[in-house]
Amino acid sequence: MQKKSVIGYISTPDKTVERLKKQAKTLQRSGVGKHSDSLNRVAKPGGYDQWHHVVK
């Protein structure tokens, strides 16, 4: 049986959140897909598994 990693909210400075949101919006406008998908894509290089780890 494979264990799931459990990572919750990680305290993130507001400036970082805004920067990631802008990156996601730019990515979404380039035709990558839904905004929620773009948020998850920019979260990973930022050191987060998913967007919900960035914001509470």
N, C-alpha and C positions, 0 to 999 in steps of 0.2 A: 504494500500500500504506500502510495506517495504522499508525503506530508506537504501541506500547503504552508507557504510562509505567511505569517500574519503581521502585516505592517499597517499601522494606523496613521493618523494625522501626524505630520511632521511640521513643527513650527517653522514657518517660512516668512521672511520679511516681505512687507507689502510691495516694495520695489521689485522683488523677484517675481512675485505673483503677477504683477502688472506686465512685466517684461515677457513672461511666458504666455500670458493671454494675448499680447500683441503678436507674438510669434505664431500662435495658433490661428489667430484671425487671418494673418497673411497667408499661412499655409492653406487654410480653408478656401480663401479667395482664389488660390491658384488651381482649385478644382480637385483637391485631394479627397474630399468627402465631407461628412458632417462635422460640425464644429466640435462636438464631443470627441470624435475620433482624433481631430487635430490637437485637442487639449491633451489627450493621452500620449500622442506622438511627441509633443514637445516636453512632456513631463519626464519621459525616460532619459533623454540626454541631460536633463537637469538633475538627475540623480534620484528620481522618484519612480516607483513601479507604475503608478497610475495617477491621474489628475486628482482623484479624491484624497490622495496622500498630501497634496499641496495645500488644499483648502479644506476648512472644516465645514 
